């Protein structure tokens, strides 16, 4: 099983990772605001992650880490 982690304090909420996820399990958190004032991305169902790392590849700020 893959493990995906997000550095939520560095995330600027651009949403590129949301569109890149083929399983549609990455979303911007509506109820969380980081120190920069953005809604950070998060994995809403980590059990469904296939470890493709498309989200990490699309992230311009390298805040996503995918471990297989």
N, C-alpha and C positions, 0 to 999 in steps of 0.2 A: 504494500500500500504506500502511496506517495504522501509526503507531508509538505504542505505549502504554508509559508509564514510571510507576514507582511510587516514591515517596519512602519507602523501607523503614524508615527511622529514625523517621518520624512515624506509621507505620501501627500501629494498635492491634489488628489481627487480628480485627475484628468479623465479617468474612465476608459483609457485605452485597453487595460487589462480585462475590463468587463466585456468588451466586444470581441476580444481574442479568445475567450474561453469557450471551447467546443461543447462543454457540458453545462454551460450557463449557471455555474455555481459561484462565480465571483460577482460581487455587487458593492456599490458604495453604501457605507453605513449611514442610515438616515438619522440615527439617534446618537451618533458620536461625532465630536468635533475635536481635531487634534490641536496642538499648540500653535500651528500656523493658521488656524481658522478654516480648515478644509474638512470635508467628509471623507475619511480614508476608505480605501478598498479593503474588503475582507472576503474570506471564503465562507459562504453561507452553509455549505454542506461538504465538509472536508472528506467524508467517507466516500464520496463519489469522484474525488480527484483521481485522474488517471496518470498524472505526472508528466504531461506533455510539455510543460514549461512554456507554452505559448504566452501566458500572462507575463511571465518574467522576461521573455524576449521583447515584448511590446513596451514594457515599463521604461520610460526615459530616465527615471531617477534611480533605477536598480534597487527598489525597495522590496522586491519579491524574491524569496528563496524557495526553490523546489528541491526536495530530497526524495530520492527513490528508495 
